[in-house]
Structure formats: structure tokens, C-alpha cells
């Protein structure tokens, strides 16, 4: 058997979502970060309330919730989804 060599490279994975182009019609009933559409939003413990709001708005944009809907109706609709999200490899 040959010798195995290891390098010191480290791969770090980061959970992200692609920011959708939100129409704000109607606007989400919670604070949402203003981020460029189609950019990447890292998801981690350092997310602000507004970034978490953007993440929830991105999820809610993929389901049908009749307007006007309040925060509780959106959360209930998200919880009823199964599966909530799909993994899409690049």
C-alpha cells in the first residue's frame, strides 16, 4: 500500500437561500431585510430579525396564502406544507 498524504485544506459549508424577487404586494406582515434579488442570504446564528423575516418571506412566496393574510395565517400555511423545502444541488 502506498503512503496517503493529507493536506491542510478545510471545506466549510454554509446554509444559504437565494433571495427571491419579492413583489411586496402585499408586503409581508413582519420586518424584512432589503437584499438584492437573486443574491445569496447566509443562514446562521448571526442573522438579524430582518434577515430571518426575509427567509420566512422567501418560503411564504412559494406557497399560496390568500391576501390579506396576517403573520399567523402565513405561519400556519408554512407549517401545513410538507415538505417545506427541497434540496436542489447546484
LINBEL-V969501 format. One record per residue. N is the residue number from 0. SS is DSSP state (a for helix, b for strand, c for the rest). Layout:
n;ss
N;SS
N;SS
This chain:
n;ss
0;c
1;c
2;c
3;c
4;c
5;c
6;c
7;c
8;c
9;c
10;c
11;c
12;c
13;c
14;c
15;b
16;b
17;b
18;c
19;c
20;c
21;c
22;c
23;c
24;c
25;c
26;c
27;c
28;c
29;c
30;c
31;c
32;c
33;c
34;c
35;c
36;c
37;c
38;c
39;b
40;b
41;b
42;c
43;c
44;c
45;c
46;c
47;c
48;a
49;a
50;a
51;a
52;a
53;a
54;a
55;a
56;a
57;a
58;a
59;a
60;c
61;c
62;c
63;c
64;c
65;c
66;c
67;c
68;c
69;c
70;a
71;a
72;a
73;a
74;a
75;a
76;a
77;a
78;a
79;a
80;c
81;c
82;c
83;c
84;c
85;c
86;c
87;c
88;c
89;c
